[in-house]
Amino acid sequence: MFTKILLTITLLLSIAHAQALSKLRFKDAVVDQITSIYDGDTFRANIKDYPPIVGHRMSIRINGIDTPEMKAKCAKEKKLAREAKQLTVSKLRNAKKIELKNIKRGKYFRLVADVYVDGVNLADLLKKKGLAVNYDGGKKSRPWCR
């Protein structure tokens, strides 16, 4: 009986700890160098003043959006995916300053953040150009081939 109670308490504490971590926000950061860009909403960077274990070639996903997938099945989505990636590449590679705000831990050990390029929110720019839709981390809507 005591073992069951102890296991229940441990499980409840673990769940509470995991929920607290998912809501944890980290202080804003500045990108030192873009190391690679996968698609319109995901890239890797070295983050200034972060230790190498979490700041070197760190995967970053732009918060609140989803861009078309590079490995899509329809030609229209593939074309839009290339356009989204080209815009992201152009903005990140030509930026004087890239800031990460409202940073949190996402899936796959990556950071999820609002990305500001020379003071402009990159997510807003991608949405304005029709190259991104709102995304909350749940099921993706995939409107690109309709």
URKA-V931817 format. One record per backbone hydrogen bond with DSSP energy under -0.5 kcal/mol. NH is the residue of the N-H (numbers start at 1). CO is the residue of the C=O. E is the energy in kcal/mol with one decimal. If there is no record, write none. Layout:
# URKA-V931817
nh=NH co=CO e=E
nh=NH co=CO e=E
This chain:
# URKA-V931817
nh=5 co=1 e=-2.0
nh=6 co=2 e=-2.6
nh=7 co=3 e=-2.6
nh=8 co=4 e=-2.3
nh=9 co=5 e=-2.5
nh=10 co=6 e=-2.4
nh=11 co=7 e=-2.5
nh=12 co=8 e=-2.5
nh=13 co=9 e=-2.4
nh=14 co=10 e=-2.2
nh=15 co=11 e=-2.3
nh=16 co=12 e=-2.2
nh=17 co=13 e=-2.3
nh=18 co=14 e=-2.4
nh=19 co=15 e=-2.3
nh=20 co=16 e=-2.1
nh=21 co=17 e=-2.2
nh=22 co=18 e=-1.9
nh=23 co=19 e=-1.0
nh=24 co=20 e=-0.6
nh=24 co=21 e=-0.9
nh=26 co=103 e=-2.4
nh=29 co=100 e=-2.4
nh=31 co=98 e=-2.6
nh=32 co=46 e=-2.6
nh=33 co=46 e=-1.5
nh=35 co=33 e=-0.5
nh=35 co=44 e=-2.2
nh=36 co=44 e=-1.5
nh=38 co=42 e=-1.7
nh=39 co=42 e=-1.6
nh=42 co=39 e=-0.5
nh=43 co=60 e=-2.3
nh=44 co=36 e=-3.2
nh=45 co=58 e=-1.9
nh=46 co=33 e=-3.0
nh=47 co=45 e=-0.5
nh=47 co=55 e=-2.8
nh=48 co=30 e=-2.5
nh=48 co=46 e=-0.5
nh=50 co=47 e=-1.7
nh=54 co=51 e=-1.9
nh=55 co=51 e=-2.1
nh=56 co=52 e=-1.5
nh=57 co=55 e=-0.6
nh=58 co=45 e=-2.5
nh=60 co=43 e=-3.4
nh=61 co=111 e=-3.1
nh=62 co=41 e=-2.5
nh=63 co=113 e=-2.9
nh=65 co=62 e=-0.9
nh=66 co=133 e=-2.0
nh=72 co=69 e=-1.1
nh=78 co=74 e=-1.8
nh=79 co=75 e=-2.4
nh=80 co=76 e=-2.4
nh=81 co=77 e=-2.7
nh=82 co=78 e=-2.1
nh=83 co=79 e=-2.0
nh=84 co=80 e=-2.7
nh=85 co=81 e=-2.5
nh=86 co=82 e=-2.7
nh=87 co=83 e=-2.3
nh=88 co=84 e=-2.4
nh=89 co=85 e=-3.2
nh=90 co=86 e=-2.6
nh=91 co=87 e=-2.6
nh=92 co=88 e=-2.8
nh=93 co=89 e=-2.9
nh=94 co=90 e=-1.5
nh=95 co=92 e=-0.7
nh=99 co=116 e=-2.8
nh=100 co=29 e=-3.1
nh=101 co=99 e=-0.5
nh=101 co=114 e=-2.8
nh=103 co=26 e=-0.7
nh=104 co=112 e=-2.2
nh=106 co=110 e=-3.0
nh=109 co=106 e=-0.7
nh=110 co=107 e=-1.6
nh=111 co=59 e=-2.7
nh=112 co=104 e=-2.7
nh=113 co=61 e=-2.1
nh=114 co=101 e=-3.0
nh=115 co=113 e=-0.5
nh=116 co=99 e=-2.8
nh=116 co=114 e=-0.6
nh=117 co=115 e=-0.5
nh=117 co=120 e=-3.0
nh=118 co=97 e=-3.1
nh=118 co=116 e=-0.6
nh=120 co=117 e=-1.9
nh=122 co=115 e=-2.9
nh=122 co=120 e=-0.6
nh=125 co=121 e=-1.8
nh=126 co=122 e=-2.4
nh=127 co=123 e=-2.4
nh=128 co=124 e=-2.5
nh=129 co=125 e=-1.7
nh=130 co=127 e=-1.6
nh=131 co=126 e=-2.9
nh=132 co=126 e=-0.5
nh=133 co=66 e=-2.2
nh=135 co=64 e=-1.7
nh=146 co=143 e=-1.1
